[in-house]
């Protein structure tokens, strides 16, 4: 399938912001944070949760306001700029300064900018393409985002290697590279993508946006299919996010801390990114043939099998195999969930409804890690913790089965 210029510009933004996910959320920033005295890398969980809660509370309100004509692009540019600038600012707070509070402030602002910009980015999917192309365009965004993120990450790793794995300078240079990459690939989105579905401006847009949000919540029964999807999505994406975030802590607990050094960890991350690229494309092609609904179900079952396989790991190479299994479904299930949901929405209210989508996405991975930690603590056997999140996939799968097939979405 050939993408239009507007679709490519939309996809390129995913190539840009995926660098943030790789460098800041997953790999480089936690290492730098751990270099500060009197703090623990595990403390990042609290600050991640704080940013998620703030964004979850803001998303529906911001989304409702952004549904007005010409507002979506302005909100997108503001939050993307906030994320890019504060990501670069991380580079100027050295562990030797001891100013970890300022570092955390920039981190929270960068995370809010990244995630809030994604709310508007996701909702632009209904503007850049038609329903019958959404699955392939959405999976294209995730796929090229995965593979493109390797470039700035690889550049960062080279600098870190030459400047010293135990020195902050290389990691700080990586923050600059990440911000520059993200900013550069945001430009086509700003230039080419336009808001085609909107609500006409009216007096007192902020007050009226709250009123519209209230009416949507009040009349939620009119959007039964959307509610059912979000409920299913909450459970299965909780399982997905839990596996993504907990696979390394789980493997470390089972195999021992000495089994996973920094290079091994980075190798696992690269394996996931590289495999996720063709598999996300494959999911999009198969969705065109078998439906997005069918492929989401395939993704759910892949994760359940991965959880069962994880119970039996006994060596480092097993972790690479597990990473490959996760990578094979990760991009596909996320991308097709986005496009399936986009087809359900009243397009002129896409921002408002993607605000709700973001709430469920942000509050996901709260239940799963808590379950894993609780089971591990109570039983003293971390292997059992991975099995404990399988019910999340089962519940999500059962609810998802009640949703209509694509050809009936317009009737829902």
Buried (B, 14 or more C-beta within 10 A) or exposed (E): EEBEEBBBBBBBBBBBBBBBBBBBBBBBBBBBBBBBEEBEBEBBEEBBEBBBEBBBEBBBBBBBBBBBEEBBBBBBBBBBBBBBBBBBBBBBBBBEEBBBEBBBBBBBBBBBBBBBBBBBBBBBBBBBBEBEBBBBBBBBBBBBBBBBBBEBBEBBBEBBEEBEEEEBEBBBBBBBBBBBBBBBBBEBBBEBBEBEBBBEEEEEBEEBBBEBBEEBEEEEEEBEBBEBBBBBBBBBBBBBBBBBBBBBBBBBBBBEEEEBEEEBBBBBBBBBBBBBBBBBBBBBBBBBEEBBBBBBBBBBEBBBBBBEBBEEBEEBEBBBBBBBBBBBBBBBBBBBBBBBBBBBBBBBBBBBBBBBBBBBBBBBBBBBBEBBBEBBEEEEEBBBBBBBBBEBBBBBBEBBEEBBEBEEBEEB
